[in-house]
Amino acid sequence: MGKTTIGAALTVLGVMASATAYAQSASAQSNCDWYAKTALRQQQENEQKRCNFKGDGWASDLRSHLSWCMANPDQWKSEAQRREQMLSGCRR
């Protein structure tokens, strides 16, 4: 292969890698948007039922949930499920 062909192939691979990273980032953002909104809804339910759950996972701040999710992209689903289980065990 000539230098031009190798350079073109590397450029194509770079573009493909960037596109894949962008798609993964967009997916993470979408997941985290859902997570943050769900966390706020769960906190509202926590307050309405007077369950008195406390801690960072029970914050009333959308940005804190969004930031946590972006820093912990593999844990958002289990964290939302954990809070949902806690809420289902809380009596009104």
Residue pairs with C-beta under 8 A, 6 or more apart in sequence:
1 9
28 70
28 73
29 70
31 69
31 73
31 76
31 77
32 66
32 69
32 70
32 73
32 76
33 66
35 65
35 66
35 69
35 76
35 77
35 79
35 80
36 62
36 63
36 65
36 66
36 69
37 62
38 80
39 57
39 59
39 65
39 79
39 80
39 83
40 60
40 62
40 65
42 58
42 80
42 83
42 84
42 87
43 58
43 59
43 60
45 51
45 87
46 52
46 53
46 58
46 87
46 90
49 87
49 90
49 91
49 92
50 92
51 86
51 87
51 90
53 83
53 86
53 87
53 90
56 64
56 68
57 79
57 82
57 83
58 83
59 65
69 76
72 79
